[in-house]
Amino acid sequence: MGNTQKLSPEEQLRTAREAYEEGSDLTVAVEEEFAVLDPETLSLTNRFEELQAAAQGTPLEDHLVGELIASEVEIRTGRCESFAEAAAKLGERRAQLDELAGGLGLALAAACTHPWSPWQEQRIIDTPHYRRNDELLRYVVWRNNTFGHHVHVGIRGADRAIAVCNGLRNFLPELLALSASSVFVEGVFTHLHSTRTEIFTRMFPRCGVPDAYDGWQGFENYVRFLYDTRSITEHTQIWWSVRTHLAFPTVEIRICDGQPDLEESRSLAALCYALTARIARALDEGEPLPSHPHRLIEENLWRATRYGLAGELIELSTGDVRSARAHLERLLDWVEPVADELGVTQYLAVPATNSAERQIAQHEDGASMEEIYAALVRRPERVHG
């Protein structure tokens, strides 16, 4: 399934549907994006290709990829059969990347925007995929110097995968609020808890909260429309914050900010995984799931972007407003039975503060953005700390 870019849209859609019908339930893979930094200045540095070359012949070779700009690197757990395996791989991949970066005299950070490095100084990596996106999007893609956290969950059945995706769209604001970790950009304290969401989700086409689709055929009709009207040239140009993937039989959750802290990365991935499994269980058992209009989910998405875990979200079925933490705690209660079965309960928690809240508290106490960012950086000398 990894070569779908070489297929015609017709073949791609047919092959993808067959893969979902034959796929495995509840496999999991996590992708983490890191800023590549000069260890002295902590500014972005365009040295991805050196990391890629250094990874050749190492255990990280097949799990390190480029992601748009040469001052960014992505690591992947690869497909895991259980969340325990994925949790272990998250730590293993970070350690491997730290060692690689340390050997090249580089530092890394998973905070989702860089506080001061200008986007004008970041180079698009030279691959066919990113050259096409550069030509298509221009300023939109140049401006996207952001770093995210993506979770793929295997779902068997094409119609079922679409239904799971439909269910997940209602919970995107809660996941964003929990993950928020980007408050500085372009030398500015933005007052947003997730500045990444405004830069990426609000600028890219076909991004943010997707529509709910009427089964696989409804989704396929949409993708065919995009190809037929020459709106896209490849399926990865559908950037929704949750999407059914056409190269792998997975539902991919893409709304989350990257996590500077490993344990918080594991916890976030665990919630994404358990929530996806809980929605699949509800569908299998005929349990009603929310299906809110796009315009209402967007109200909560803005609240999560602006105030993160410190703010309030709307209970969309009643109009009641309560704290984002209360929403997350209720969500954890809802997923708990499935989480117990999958062995992920130990990873699930609503933190006392998340990364954005901690950064804002430090700013309000008088710390500079340089000092705040420095505390988030994975430096070569700290790789074994």
Phi, psi and omega in degrees: 000351185284351184252029185294340179297335182274351181272156170291158177307320180299312180293322181299313181294318179295315181295320179296315180299317179298321180296321177295318181296329182258003189285176180254140178282136165064030159289165183212144174216144181236138177241132179235134180253134182236143169284138177262122193235149165288125186291341180275311184267341186063017173278156175299142178225137187276075185229026180303317184300329176292319176297316180298317179295320181292335181284342182300131179081004178252168177299343182272352188308313184275001186237009178241126182222163174277155181216082172078293187250155184284355175256027180220147176219144178243137172242149185231140176291332194080168182296130179239144182276344179216163178288328178302320177296316180296319179299318178294318180295325178302314178293319181296315181294319178297317180296320178296318179293319177303316181296318179298312181296319179300322179295336179260003182070037180245156171245167184222155174208143179251011169293143200276351169224154175268134188294334186219339184295128183290139177296333181297340183264003183262133184264133174289133180291152189267080172232156179304319182299310184283334172296318178297315180294323176299313180294326183283315192257335179050243186305324182300315181282327178300322188283347189275069174265072184229162189223119188241185184222114185243143180233126175257131177235126179291134177227126179274132178102123184294309179298322181294321178298319178296319180295321177297316178299317177302319180291319182296329184301332180290338185253007179302319180299320179297317180295321178293316180302316180296321188273350190310129182205024184228101186242350181238142172198146177054036179074016186238136165278108191282343189069002174268144175278333176229081176296328177307319182298319179292320182291312186275302188294326184272348181257321183286145172287160177049053185222163180089217184279120179282166168291162169273134184254149179275078179070182181301321183297321177297318177294316180298321178300320179295313181296318177300318178302316181297317178292315184297327181267007180058033175282330176228156175246347176207155189293335181289357174277009167261105191255024183309153182288347164215135185209152167278127186275146180259355175261339180222147179280064182227155164265128185249122177265119191237008187281340196276143168292151173295158185243116177300327185264130182300314183294325177289329174296315178298317182296318179296314179298322179297319179293317177303317181293310182295322179295318178298316179295322180293321177294318177299319178297317179299318179297317181296328184261003178076018178285132181297141176239151177294150175216081187272150177298149179309316185296331180279319176300323180297328176299315178290326179296322177295317179300319179293322178296314186283314189243350177056219182287345180276352186259203181236150175237157182266133168283103194291338180281339183238340186085000177291145179247128178216169185298150176300324178298320178297321176299315181294320180295321177293324178296319178297321177298321182292321183275350190307314182300318179288321179301320178299315181298324184271356178073031181248357184304323182299338181269347189271132178192151168262113187291157175300321172215146173260184187299316181298316180298319180294318179297318180294319178298319178296319178299316181292337176276000175103001178290146177281161179295331177296317179293319181295315181293321181303326180290343181265350189278140175265099184272154179307320184285351182250011188295336179257011182276000000 
